[in-house]
């Protein structure tokens, strides 16, 4: 038993799982606010990564400023997307809105390929040291950075929903839109802010993954990989999104260890989370922390 490899993969699983959890929270945020599953979430990662890469390589600005400018751009982008494209869809069947997000995913994917090409582009060097010694193991510095950022975002989400005025408005809107409107809450403003925050948080994940693997259209597949975490934790649970992300991250890396050491099938890393997702949904159809919807007939 290769203990050092197992420990390395489990550490990677926690780090990547935290990143999955952050993106999963973005899924949940939009769903709780508007009851829409955003299938263009992966493209938000891609757009954020390309924008940051373009700022760093074309304008030669420091990473921290490129990072902050990217977040500002994604904030405006998320609001504009909701106002221009999705707001006219309010009142339409949910399936129509979901199809719009699928169309947006295809459009943004093609647009990014047209603007930046189809080949992966590496980020400029960001850290003086590419790896850090952690428990005797060499871990990439960007992974440590991603874990710290993920923790900060998770804590920020918790504070935002519990104490901020907009967070409380989002919780009220998620509970009942008509009641929220009767209390003077602007549901349209809540929708716009939920898409803006989702775009910003996804861009953070996209930048981190882009720094590690380079930026290419394949980065949008990250959104599909996160989807099992969303369903696993519960589509309307922020806590479930975080735990679902950690579970999927650990499952991927543990499956990779089992496959590389014993099975040698070659694809367990990709499919193991979906197998577990099917099994759990057979037992708990609403996910681990999802709210059970009871309808009277």
N, C-alpha and C positions, 0 to 999 in steps of 0.2 A: 504493500500500500504506500503510494507516494504521498506522504503527509504534507510535505512542503508545497506540492502542486495543489493539493486540495485546499490548504489554507490560503494560497494565493488566489485561487478561483473564488473562494467564499468571500474574501475581502473585495475582489472585483464585483462579486454579486451584490454585496451591500452597497457599494458605490454606484454601480449602474442601476440597481434597484431604486435607490433614492432619486436618481434622475428620472426613472420611469414614473415614480410617484409624483414628481413635480408636474410632468406632462399630463399624467392621469388626472391631477387636480384641475388642470385646464379644461379637460373634457368635461369633468363633473361641474365645473363652474358654469359653463355654457348651458349644460343640460338642466341644472337646477334653476337657472334664471329663465330659460326660454323653452325647456322641454325638447330641445333639438340636439341630436348627436352630430357633431361637427366632423365630417369625414375629410375635411381639408386641414385637420390639425397638423399632420405631418408636413404639409406644405408651409405652415407657419414656421416650423423649425428650419426648413430649407431657405425661406426668404430671409429670416433673421441671420442665418449663417452667411449667406451670400452678401447681404448688405454690410455686415461687419468685415468680411474678407475684402470687399471692394474699398471700404474706407481705409483699411490698414495697408493695402497694397497700392492703391491708386493715389491716395492722398498722404500716405506715409505718416499718419498720425499715431500717437501712442495707443496701446491696446485699451487702456482704461477709458480714454475718451471715445475711441471707436465703439467700445461696449456700451457706454452711456448714450451716445448718439443713435446707436441701433435700437436701444430700448425706447428712446423718444420717437424714432420713426415708426416702430411697431405699435406704439400707443396710438399715434395718429392713423396708421394703417387699419388697426382694428376698429376704431370708431368709424372711419370712412366706409369700411366694408359693411358694417352693420347698418349704417344710415342709408347708403346708396343702394346696396344689393338686397339686404335681408329685411330692412324695415318695411318695404312695400309688400313683403310676404306675410306680414302679421295678419292673422285671421284665416290664412290658407291652411289646407290639411298639412299635418306634420310631415307626411311622406313627400310632399312637394318641396318643403324647405330642405329636407334631407337630400333630395335629388339636386337641389341648387348647390349644396355644399360639395357634393360629388363632382358637379360640373366645375365648381371653383377649383377643386383639387386638380382636375385635368388641365384647366386653363393656366393655373399658376405653374404647374409642372412644365408645360410647354413653353411658357413665357421665360422661365428661368433657364431652360436649355437654349432658347434663342438668344438671350442676353449674355449668358456666361459660358455657353458651350456644354458639351456632354462629358468632358473629362474631369476627373477629380483634381482640385486645386488645393495645395497645402497652405495652411496659415503660416505667416512669418513666425520665427521663433519668439516666444513670449516670456519664457522663464529662463534664467541663467542655468538652472539645473533641471534637466528633463525628468529625473527620478528622485524620489525620497525614500530613505530606508525606514520601513515601518514594520516593526516586530521581526526584523531580520530579513524582510522581503523588500524588493525594489518595486515601488509603486510610482506610476507616472504622476508628476506634479499636477498636471491638469485634472487628474482624477481626484486628488485631494482638494483642489480648488472647487471641483464640481460638487463634492460632498458637502463642503462648507456652504457653498451657495445654496444647495438644496435644503440644508437645514435652516438657513436664514429665510428662504422663501416659505418653508413649511410653518415656521414660527410666525412669519409675517402674515400668512393666510389666517392662522389661528387668531392673532390679534385683530386683524382686519374685520373678520366676521363677528367677533365677540364685542368689540369696543367702538369701531368706527361707525359713523352715521351711514355711509354708503354700504358698509358690510351688513348692518342691520336692515337696511332697505332691501338688499339682495336676499337676505334670509326671509323677509316678509313676502317678497315677490315670489320666491320659490315655493313658499307655503300656499299662497293663494293670491293670484294677480288682482282679482276684483277687490278683495279686502285691502290689499296694498294701495290700490288706487283710491279707495274710500278714505284712507288715512293720509292722503296727500302725497303719496310717493309716485314719482314719475317712472312708470314702468319702461318707457322708451329709453330714458336715461340709464336705467339699470341694465337693460339689454346692451346698450352701447358700451357701458363700462365693463360688463362681463366679457365681451369680445375683445376689448382693448387689453384687459389684464391677461386674458388667455393668450393673446398674440405675444405680449411681452414675455411672459413666463416661458412660452414655447421657444421664443427666440434665444433665451438663455440656454436652454437645453441644446438647441441647434448649434450655437457657438461652441459649446463644450465638446459636443460630438465632432464638430468640424475641426476643432483644434487637434483632436486625437486622430481622426481618420481622413481628414481632408474634406472639402466641400464638393459634393456632387449630387445629382438627382436621386441617388440611392438613399440619401439622408432622409427623404420624406417617408421611406419605409418604416422609420422609427415610430411614426404615428400608428401604423398597423400593429407593430410589436407591443405598443403600449395598450392597445385595445383590450387584450385579455386581462391586463391589470385592472382596467376600469370595470369590466364586467365582473371580475373575480371579487373585487372589494364591494361592489354595489354602485350602480350608475348614478345614484344621488347621494353618495356618502363621501365627504372629503377625507375622513379618517380611513375609510375603506380604500380610497384611491392610493393613499400613502402605503398602507399595509399590502395592498395588492401589488403595487410596484416593487416593494421589497421582496415579496414572495416570488414574483416572476423573475426578478434579477437573480435571486438565489437558485431558483429552479433551473434557469438557463445554464448557469455555471456548474451546478452540481450534475446536470445531465451531460454537460460537456466532459466532465471528469469521468463519469461512468462510461461514456461512449469511448473516450480516448484510451481508457485503461482496460476495459473489459469487453464491451459490445462491438466496437469498431463498425458501427452502422454508418456513421458519417453525417447524420442530419439531426441528431437528438437535440442539439443546441437550439435549432430553429423551431422544432415541433413540440417539444416537451411541454411548454406552457399551454399550448392549445389542447393537448391531451388532458392535462389537469383541469383546465377550464371546463371542458365537457363533463368531466366526472363531478366537479363541484356543483355545476349548474343542474345536474341530474338530482342532486341532493338538496341544494338551496337555489332555486331558480332566480331569486332576486339578489344573488351574491352573498358574501359573508356579512355585509352590513347594510345592504339595500333595504329600503322601506317596502314592505309587502303591501301591494295595492289590492284592496278588497272592494269589490263591486257588488251592489245589490241588484238582483234581477227579478 
